[in-house]
Amino acid sequence: MTAPVFEQLAVGDVVVERELHFTRDTLVRYAGASGDFNTIHYRDDIATSVGLPGVIAHGMLTMGAAASPVAEWIGAAGAVSDYQVRFTRMVPVDGTDGADVTVTATVGALDADARTARIDLKVVFGGQTVLGKSQLVVAFA
């Protein structure tokens, strides 16, 4: 992948499209890395007893995984300097099929003086947005 060049970007450019696949194993590994062992992330009986559809992905896992393609895209050409999201829906992770989340990253705004780009993320599971107002600011070197 070639490094992005700030001067070649335009508002509306799609810079990354990626499908992420979460499995129950993904959730267990994330729980170990994060220390978040809330049982709603690995036990269907507990998740359904509190009104959830079943085991759900950690919100911070979804948030971090959604930003990863943009961090990979910017690479050594710059860095993510800000990232904000609004959690709008849960991502249920089926014990057999897992869950597929689609991420589309689009240039939302450019600041030539600061050499930054606002990247808007569309993060979708099952046809519905799971992270609303999801935006990163990347600062170019």
BABAKE-438815 format. One record per atom (N, C-alpha, C, CB): x, y, z; residue in three letters. Coordinates in steps of 0.2 Angstrom, whole numbers, plus 5000, padded with zeros to 4 digits. Glycine has a CB too. Layout:
N
XYZALA...
***
This chain:
141
500449945000MET500050005000MET500450065000MET499550005006MET500350114996THR500750174995THR500450225001THR500750204988THR500950265003ALA500750315009ALA500250365006ALA501350345012ALA499750385009PRO499350435007PRO499750505007PRO498750445011PRO499550545002VAL499850615002VAL499250665003VAL500150624995VAL499350715008PHE498850755010PHE498550795004PHE499150805015PHE499050825000GLU498850864994GLU498350824989GLU499450894991GLU498350764989GLN498050724984GLN497350704987GLN498450664982GLN497150724993LEU496550704996LEU495950754994LEU496550695003LEU495350734993ALA494850774992ALA494250754997ALA494550774985ALA493850804999VAL493250785003VAL492850734999VAL492850855005VAL492550685002GLY492150634999GLY492550574997GLY491850664993GLY493250574997ASP493650514995ASP493550465000ASP494350534994ASP493350404997VAL493350345002VAL494150315002VAL492850284999VAL494350315008VAL495150305009VAL495150225011VAL495450345014VAL494650205014VAL494750135016VAL494050105017VAL495050125023VAL493950035015GLU493349995016GLU493649935018GLU492949985009GLU493349905024ARG493549845027ARG492949805030ARG494149855032ARG493049745030GLU492549705034GLU492949675039GLU492149645029GLU492649675045LEU492949655051LEU492549595053LEU493049705057LEU492849535056HIS492449475058HIS492649465065HIS492649415053HIS492149475069PHE492249455076PHE491949385078PHE491849505081PHE492249345082THR492049285084THR492049285092THR492549225082THR491749235095ARG491849225102ARG492549225104ARG491449165104ARG492949195100ASP493649195102ASP493949265102ASP494049145097ASP493749305098THR493949375097THR493749415104THR493649415091THR493149395106LEU492949425113LEU493349405119LEU492249415114LEU493449345119VAL493849315124VAL494549345124VAL493949235124VAL494849345118ARG495549375118ARG495549455120ARG495849375111ARG495049485118TYR494949555120TYR494849565127TYR494449595116TYR494449525130ALA494349525137ALA495049515141ALA493849475140ALA495449465139GLY496049455142GLY496549515141GLY496449395139GLY496549545135ALA496949605134ALA496749665138ALA497049625127ALA496049675139SER495849735142SER495649735149SER495149755138SER495549675151GLY495349655158GLY494649665159GLY495749705163GLY494249675154ASP493449675154ASP493149605153ASP493249725148ASP493049575159PHE492749515159PHE492049515161PHE493149465164PHE491649565159ASN490949565160ASN490649505157ASN490649635158ASN490249465160THR489949405157THR489549415151THR489649365163THR489249475150ILE488849485144ILE489249475138ILE488549555144ILE489949475138HIS490349465133HIS490549395131HIS490949515133HIS490349345135TYR490549275134TYR489949225136TYR491149265137TYR489449245140ARG488949195142ARG488249215140ARG488949195150ARG487949175135ASP487349195133ASP486749195138ASP487149145127ASP486849145143ASP486349145148ASP486349215152ASP486449085153ASP486849235154ILE486949305157ILE486649365153ILE487649315160ILE486949365147ALA486749415142ALA485949415141ALA487049405135ALA485649365140THR484949365139THR484549375145THR484749295136THR484849355151SER484449375157SER484449445159SER484849335163SER484849485156VAL484849555157VAL484549595151VAL485549585158VAL484249555146GLY483849585141GLY484249595134GLY483549645143GLY484849565134LEU485149575128LEU484949515123LEU485949575129LEU485149525117PRO484949465112PRO485449405113PRO484949495105PRO485949415116GLY486449365117GLY487149395119GLY486549315111GLY487649365118VAL488349385119VAL488449445114VAL488849335118VAL488749505117ILE488849565113ILE489549575113ILE488449625115ILE489849605108ALA490549635107ALA490649685112ALA490749655100ALA491249695115HIS491349755119HIS491349815115HIS492149745122HIS491049865117GLY491049935114GLY491749955112GLY490649985118GLY492149955116MET492849975115MET493249935110MET493249975121MET493049865109LEU493349825104LEU493049845097LEU493149755105LEU492449865097THR492149885091THR492449955089THR491349895091THR492549995093MET492850065092MET493550055090MET492750105098MET493950015093GLY494650015091GLY494749975085GLY495049975097GLY494349925084ALA494449885077ALA494249935071ALA493949825078ALA493749975072ALA493450015067ALA493950065065ALA492850055069ALA494350095070ALA494950145068ALA495550105065ALA495150175075ALA495650045067SER496250015064SER496350025057SER496249945066SER495950015052PRO496050025045PRO496250095043PRO495450005041PRO496050145047VAL496250215046VAL497050215048VAL495850265049VAL497150195054ALA497850195056ALA498350155052ALA497850165064ALA498150105049GLU498550065044GLU498650105038GLU498249995042GLU498050145035TRP498050185029TRP498550235030TRP497350205028TRP498550275036ILE498950335037ILE499650315038ILE498750375043ILE499850255041GLY500450235042GLY500950285044GLY500750205035GLY501550285041ALA502150335043ALA501950405040ALA502750305040ALA501450415036ALA501350475033ALA501050525038ALA500850475027ALA500850495044GLY500550545049GLY500350505055GLY499950585046GLY499850525059ALA499550495065ALA498850515066ALA500050515071ALA498550475070VAL497850485072VAL497950535078VAL497450425074VAL497650595078SER497750645083SER497050645087SER497950705081SER496550625085ASP495850625089ASP495450575086ASP495550695088ASP495050545090TYR494550495088TYR493950495093TYR494850425088TYR493350505090GLN492750505094GLN492150465091GLN492550585095GLN491750435095VAL491250405092VAL490650405097VAL491350325091VAL490050395095ARG489450385099ARG489250315098ARG488850435097ARG489150275103PHE488950205102PHE488150205101PHE489050165109PHE487950175096THR487250185094THR486850115094THR487150215087THR487250065093ARG486949995093ARG487449945096ARG486649975087ARG487149885098MET487649835100MET487849785094MET487349795106MET488349755095VAL488549705090VAL488449635093VAL489249715087VAL487949595092PRO487849525095PRO488349485091PRO487149505094PRO488649445094VAL489149395091VAL488949325092VAL489849405094VAL488649295087ASP488349225087ASP488949175088ASP488049215080ASP488749125092GLY489249075094GLY489549035088GLY488949035099GLY489149035083THR489348995077THR489649035071THR488848945074THR489249085070ASP489349125064ASP489749195065ASP488749145060ASP489849205072GLY490149275073GLY489749335071GLY490849275070GLY490149385070ALA489749445067ALA490249485063ALA489649495074ALA489949505057ASP490349545052ASP490149615053ASP490249515045ASP490649665053VAL490549735054VAL490949765048VAL490849765061VAL490549805044THR490849845039THR491049915041THR490349845033THR491649935039VAL491949995040VAL492150035033VAL492549995045VAL491850095032THR491950135027THR492250205029THR491350145022THR492850215027ALA493150285030ALA493150335024ALA493850265032ALA492950395025THR492850445020THR493150505022THR492150455018THR493450545018VAL493750605020VAL493150655021VAL494250635014VAL493050685027GLY492450725028GLY492650805028GLY492250715035GLY493250815030ALA493550885030ALA494250885029ALA493250925036ALA494550945026LEU495250945026LEU495451015029LEU495550945018LEU496051025032ASP496251085035ASP496951095032ASP496251085043ASP497051135027ALA497751135023ALA498251165028ALA497651175017ALA498051215032ASP498551255036ASP498751205042ASP498151315040ASP498351165045ALA498551115050ALA498851055047ALA498051105055ALA498651035040ARG498850975037ARG498550915041ARG499650965037ARG497850925042THR497450875045THR496850855040THR497250895052THR496650795041ALA496050775038ALA495550745043ALA496250725032ALA494950765043ARG494450725047ARG494150665043ARG493850775049ARG494250605045ILE494050545042ILE493350525046ILE494550495042ILE492850525042ASP492150495044ASP492150425043ASP491650535041ASP491950385049LEU491850315048LEU491150295048LEU492250285054LEU490950255043LYS490250225043LYS490450155046LYS489950225036LYS490150135051VAL490250075054VAL489550035055VAL490650075061VAL489449985051VAL488849945051VAL488849875052VAL488549955043VAL488349855056PHE488249785057PHE487549765056PHE488449765065PHE487349715052GLY486749695050GLY486249755047GLY486349675056GLY486649795043GLY486249845039GLY486149905044GLY485649825037GLY486349905050GLN486249965054GLN486949995057GLN485849945060GLN486950055058THR487550095060THR487650075068THR487450165059THR488250055070VAL488350035077VAL488750095080VAL488649975077VAL489150135076LEU489550185079LEU489250255075LEU490250175079LEU488950295079GLY488750355076GLY489250415077GLY488050375078GLY489250465072LYS489650515073LYS490350495074LYS489450565079LYS490550445071SER491250415072SER491750455067SER491250335070SER492150495070GLN492650535067GLN493350525069GLN492450605066GLN493850525065LEU494550525067LEU494850585064LEU494950465065LEU495350615067VAL495750675064VAL496450645063VAL495750735068VAL496650645057VAL497350625055VAL497750685054VAL497350565050VAL498350685057ALA498850735056ALA499350715051ALA499150765062ALA499550745046PHE500050725041PHE500650755043PHE499850745034PHE501250715042ALA501950735044ALA502150795040ALA502450675043ALA
***
